[in-house]
Amino acid sequence: MTGSFAGLRVLDFSTTIAGPHCTRMLADTGAEVIKIETAEGETMRTRPPLRNHCSTAFGQLNIGKNSVVLDLKSPDGVEAVRRLIASADVLVENFRPGVMKRLKLDYDSVRALNPKLIYCSISGYGQTGPSAELPAYAPVIHAASGYEMAHLAYQPGRSRPDYCGIYHADVLTGVYAYGAIGAALYQRHATGKGQHIDVSMLESMLSLTLNEMQWAQFEVKPTQRPMFGPIETSDGYVMVAIASEKTFQSLMQVIGHQEWVSDPRFAKYADRRENWAKLMEGVEAWSRSVSTEQCLAALNAEGVPSSAYRTVKQALADPQIAHRGALAEVEDGGGTFKVLNLPFRMSGAKVSAARKMATLGEHTRAYLKEAGLSDDDIAAFAEKPATVARG
């Protein structure tokens, strides 16, 4: 099978995580992705883990892409990009708003070259507005969106926000950009016209706070204990998610308190929420008497959604991951490593990571030749430093 986006050509000017995650998804679903880099290579190439100067963090985000080195500050480099744009279907960039315009490579400057071009811009706050030109990375957006304070509200007795090490905003925004590109391509099929897509990390993060967005508008009485959190066992903790009447009733069966199903404190959802702390005290009176393994066995037997708290390493070793073929072994100059395939399968299309990582600038000559440059022109490119100011 071929990928759903087979035959699609994507120019990728993005760096770090959000844009590269989007274009990695496009590559995994069949697109030809041309990654434009400086002579030094983009910043993620130096992120650990490093083996023989090759970053697996970079590889995870950029496997399956073709690497072209160009100097976007030189007229010749910009002209080469303009020639590539003429044959592209999609362009993805995540510079700070205004950078592409200064390079004369913004949507309005290039749309005449290719009226069918889908041009996707990813930025912290969006392309326009009072915050548009503010510098932004995922941790800043986590704070600005209210996400961190919303998360803190579920941690009783704490007032200092958490440190940030997992970049939800980047990954989430990359996925939204991927979906928007797919929608624009579908529309182009009907209209024959391209368009500009403006993706905001701030708004992407706000989309995670579904309940909190409504609670910010209408008063809701908080519970004494958050509804989703760990219950203690004799040797660890287990997450239990009670989100339906059936799972509540099943949990009461497990802990030996079937009478609580009709108890006025717990019988109705609203009353149960009001008395959640008391309910979970009863659950933990049972769970503390058993091991984590015994707790999970009892909960699973009654269909109660639950899990032990695992490390990423433990999760990757789950037989379910192996059964799904969720991990792909790929190769770069440092050897082999594993990356996560996209979390969906398609019955009629190939969805998988490529097997080999491109070296920096590996495909420059081939694409410049295709763009009509002579061998002398290409040799001149190699002699010039390649730098560009990132957003």
C-alpha positions in Angstrom: 0.0 0.0 0.0 1.0 3.6 -0.5 0.5 6.5 1.9 -2.6 8.6 1.8 -0.4 11.7 0.9 1.7 9.9 -1.7 2.6 12.4 -4.5 2.3 15.4 -2.1 5.4 17.7 -1.9 6.0 19.6 1.3 8.5 22.3 2.0 9.4 22.2 5.7 11.0 25.4 7.1 10.1 24.5 10.7 12.4 23.8 13.6 12.3 22.3 17.1 9.1 20.4 17.7 5.7 21.7 16.6 6.4 22.1 12.9 8.6 19.1 12.6 6.1 17.0 14.3 3.4 18.1 11.8 5.7 17.4 8.8 6.9 14.0 10.3 3.2 13.1 10.3 2.9 14.1 6.7 6.0 12.1 5.8 4.6 9.0 7.7 1.5 9.2 5.6 3.3 9.3 2.3 4.3 12.9 1.6 7.7 13.9 0.1 8.9 16.3 2.8 11.9 18.6 1.9 13.4 20.0 5.1 15.2 23.3 4.5 18.1 23.8 6.9 21.1 26.1 7.5 24.6 24.8 7.0 24.8 24.3 10.8 21.6 22.2 10.7 18.6 23.0 12.9 19.0 23.3 16.7 17.5 19.8 17.5 20.4 18.1 15.8 22.5 18.8 18.9 19.9 17.6 21.5 20.7 14.4 23.5 20.7 11.5 23.2 23.7 11.9 20.8 25.6 9.0 19.3 28.4 9.9 16.8 27.0 13.4 16.8 23.6 12.2 15.7 20.6 13.1 17.8 17.8 10.5 18.2 15.5 13.4 19.4 16.0 15.1 16.1 15.7 11.8 14.3 12.4 11.0 16.0 10.9 14.3 14.6 12.5 14.3 11.2 12.8 10.7 10.0 11.6 10.3 6.4 12.4 13.8 5.3 14.9 15.0 2.6 17.5 17.5 3.8 18.3 20.6 1.7 20.8 23.3 2.9 20.1 26.8 1.7 21.0 30.3 2.9 17.7 32.2 3.2 19.5 35.5 3.8 21.1 35.4 0.3 19.3 36.4 -2.9 20.4 33.2 -4.5 19.0 31.1 -1.6 15.7 32.9 -1.7 15.5 32.4 -5.5 16.1 28.7 -5.1 13.4 28.5 -2.5 11.0 30.3 -4.8 11.7 27.7 -7.5 11.0 24.9 -5.1 7.8 26.6 -4.0 6.5 26.6 -7.6 6.5 22.7 -7.5 5.3 22.3 -3.9 1.8 21.4 -2.5 2.4 22.5 1.1 4.7 24.8 2.9 5.1 24.6 6.7 7.0 27.3 8.8 7.2 28.2 12.4 9.3 31.3 12.4 8.2 34.2 14.6 5.5 36.2 12.6 7.2 38.7 10.3 10.4 36.7 9.6 9.1 35.1 6.4 7.8 38.5 5.3 11.3 40.1 5.7 12.7 37.2 3.6 9.9 37.9 1.0 8.8 34.3 1.4 5.5 35.0 3.2 2.2 33.8 1.8 1.3 37.0 0.0 4.8 37.2 -1.6 4.7 33.6 -3.0 1.1 32.9 -3.7 1.4 34.1 -7.3 4.2 31.6 -7.8 1.8 28.8 -6.9 -1.9 29.6 -6.5 -2.5 26.0 -5.3 0.0 26.2 -2.4 -1.2 25.4 1.1 0.9 27.6 3.3 0.8 26.7 7.0 2.2 29.1 9.6 2.6 27.9 13.2 3.3 30.4 15.9 2.9 31.0 19.7 0.0 33.4 19.5 -1.1 33.5 15.9 0.0 35.7 13.0 -1.8 38.9 14.0 -2.8 40.7 17.2 -1.1 42.4 20.2 0.8 39.3 21.2 1.7 38.0 17.7 5.4 39.0 17.7 6.1 37.9 21.2 8.7 35.1 21.4 7.1 31.8 22.6 8.1 28.2 23.3 5.9 25.5 24.7 6.6 26.1 28.4 5.7 29.8 28.0 2.4 28.9 26.2 1.6 26.3 28.9 1.7 29.2 31.4 0.0 31.8 29.2 -2.9 29.5 28.3 -3.9 28.8 31.9 -3.1 25.1 31.5 -0.5 25.0 34.3 -2.7 26.8 36.8 -5.6 24.5 35.8 -3.4 21.5 36.4 -2.2 22.9 39.8 -5.9 23.2 40.9 -6.0 19.4 41.0 -3.0 19.1 43.3 -4.4 19.7 46.9 -2.2 21.7 49.2 0.1 23.1 46.5 0.5 26.7 45.3 3.7 26.6 43.2 3.2 25.6 39.5 5.0 22.5 38.3 8.2 22.6 36.3 7.7 21.9 32.6 9.5 19.1 30.8 6.9 17.6 28.6 5.9 19.9 25.7 2.2 19.3 25.2 1.8 22.6 23.3 4.3 21.6 20.6 2.9 18.2 19.9 -0.7 19.3 20.1 -0.2 22.3 17.8 1.6 20.1 15.3 -1.3 17.7 15.2 -3.8 20.6 14.7 -1.6 21.9 11.8 -1.6 18.4 10.3 -5.4 18.3 10.4 -5.8 21.8 9.0 -3.5 20.9 6.1 -5.6 17.9 5.4 -8.8 20.0 5.4 -7.2 22.6 3.1 -6.1 19.9 0.7 -9.6 18.5 0.6 -11.0 22.0 -0.1 -8.3 22.6 -2.8 -9.6 19.4 -4.5 -12.9 21.2 -5.0 -11.8 24.8 -5.6 -8.3 24.3 -7.2 -7.0 27.1 -4.9 -4.5 27.1 -2.0 -4.7 29.1 1.2 -2.9 30.3 4.3 -3.3 28.4 7.5 -2.6 30.3 10.8 -2.2 27.9 13.7 -1.9 29.3 17.3 -0.2 27.3 20.1 -2.0 29.4 22.7 -5.4 28.4 21.3 -4.3 24.8 20.8 -3.5 24.6 24.5 -6.7 26.2 25.5 -8.5 23.4 23.7 -7.2 21.0 26.4 -9.0 22.8 29.2 -12.5 21.8 28.2 -14.1 21.8 31.6 -12.0 24.7 32.9 -13.1 26.9 30.0 -16.7 26.5 31.2 -15.8 26.8 34.9 -14.1 30.1 34.0 -17.5 31.4 32.8 -19.8 29.8 35.3 -19.3 29.1 39.0 -18.9 25.4 39.9 -18.3 24.2 43.4 -15.0 22.4 43.7 -14.7 19.0 45.2 -12.7 18.3 48.4 -10.6 15.7 46.5 -10.1 15.7 42.7 -12.0 13.0 41.0 -9.2 11.4 39.1 -6.0 10.6 41.0 -4.0 7.8 42.6 -5.4 5.4 45.1 -2.8 3.9 47.4 -2.0 0.1 47.5 0.2 -1.8 49.9 3.2 -1.3 47.6 2.4 1.6 45.2 -0.4 3.5 43.5 -3.1 2.9 41.0 -5.2 5.3 38.8 -8.9 4.5 38.8 -11.3 6.4 36.5 -14.9 6.3 37.6 -16.7 8.1 34.8 -20.0 6.2 34.4 -22.7 4.7 36.6 -21.6 1.2 35.5 -18.0 1.7 36.6 -19.1 3.2 39.9 -21.3 0.2 40.6 -18.5 -2.2 39.5 -16.1 -0.5 41.8 -18.4 -0.8 44.7 -18.6 -4.6 43.9 -14.8 -4.8 44.0 -14.4 -3.0 47.4 -17.3 -4.9 49.0 -19.6 -2.0 49.5 -22.6 -2.8 47.2 -24.9 -0.9 49.6 -23.2 2.4 48.6 -24.8 2.1 45.2 -28.1 3.2 46.8 -26.5 5.3 49.6 -27.9 8.9 49.4 -24.3 10.2 49.6 -23.2 8.4 46.5 -26.2 7.2 44.5 -26.5 10.2 42.2 -23.6 11.8 40.3 -24.1 15.2 41.9 -24.2 13.8 45.4 -21.3 11.5 44.7 -19.2 14.4 43.5 -20.1 16.4 46.6 -18.9 13.5 48.8 -16.1 12.3 46.6 -13.4 12.5 49.4 -15.5 10.2 51.6 -16.1 7.8 48.8 -12.4 7.5 47.9 -11.5 7.0 51.6 -13.6 3.9 51.5 -12.0 2.8 48.3 -8.5 3.2 49.8 -9.5 1.4 52.9 -9.7 -1.6 50.6 -6.8 -0.8 48.2 -4.3 -0.4 51.0 -4.9 -4.0 52.0 -3.8 -5.4 48.6 -0.8 -5.1 46.3 -0.9 -3.1 43.1 -1.0 -6.4 41.1 -3.9 -7.7 43.2 -5.7 -4.4 43.0 -5.5 -4.2 39.2 -6.5 -7.9 38.9 -9.7 -7.2 40.9 -10.5 -4.0 39.1 -9.9 -5.5 35.6 -12.1 -8.5 36.5 -15.1 -6.1 37.0 -14.3 -3.9 34.1 -13.2 -0.9 36.1 -10.8 1.4 34.1 -7.5 1.4 35.9 -3.7 1.3 35.5 -0.6 1.2 37.5 1.6 4.3 37.3 4.3 3.3 34.8 7.5 4.9 33.4 7.8 5.6 29.7 10.3 2.7 29.6 7.7 0.4 31.1 5.0 1.6 28.8 7.2 0.9 25.7 7.7 -2.7 26.9 3.9 -3.3 27.1 3.0 -6.3 24.9 0.1 -4.2 23.5 2.7 -1.8 22.0 4.5 -4.8 20.3 1.1 -6.2 19.1 0.2 -2.9 17.4 3.6 -2.5 15.8 3.7 0.9 17.5 7.5 1.2 17.4 9.7 1.4 14.2 13.4 0.8 14.2 15.2 3.4 12.2 18.8 4.2 11.4 21.1 7.2 11.3 24.8 7.9 11.4 25.0 6.7 15.0 23.3 3.4 14.6 19.7 2.3 15.2 17.0 3.5 17.5 13.3 3.3 17.9 10.6 5.9 17.1 6.9 5.9 17.7 4.8 5.3 14.6 1.7 7.4 14.3 -1.0 6.3 16.7 -3.5 5.3 14.0 -3.7 2.5 11.3 -5.5 2.7 8.0 -6.9 -0.3 6.2 -6.3 1.1 2.8 -3.2 3.2 3.2 0.4 2.8 4.5 1.1 4.6 7.8 4.7 4.1 9.0 8.0 5.8 9.7 10.8 5.7 7.1 13.7 3.5 8.0 16.7 5.8 7.3 17.5 9.3 8.5 18.8 11.8 5.9 22.2 13.4 6.6 22.4 17.2 6.7 22.2 18.6 3.1 22.1 15.1 1.6 19.5 16.1 -1.0 20.6 19.7 -1.7 22.2 19.0 -5.1 19.3 16.9 -6.4 16.7 19.4 -5.6 18.7 22.4 -6.9 19.3 20.5 -10.1 15.6 19.9 -10.4 15.0 23.6 -9.7 17.1 24.4 -12.8 20.4 25.5 -11.2 23.7 24.6 -13.0 26.6 22.7 -11.4 28.4 26.0 -11.1 25.5 27.6 -9.3 25.3 24.7 -6.9 29.0 24.8 -6.2 28.6 28.5 -5.4 25.9 27.7 -2.8 28.3 25.3 -1.1 30.9 28.1 -0.7 28.6 30.5 1.1 27.6 30.4 4.8 24.0 29.6 5.4 22.3 31.5 8.2 18.8 32.7 9.0 17.3 34.4 12.0 14.8 32.0 13.6 11.7 33.2 15.3 
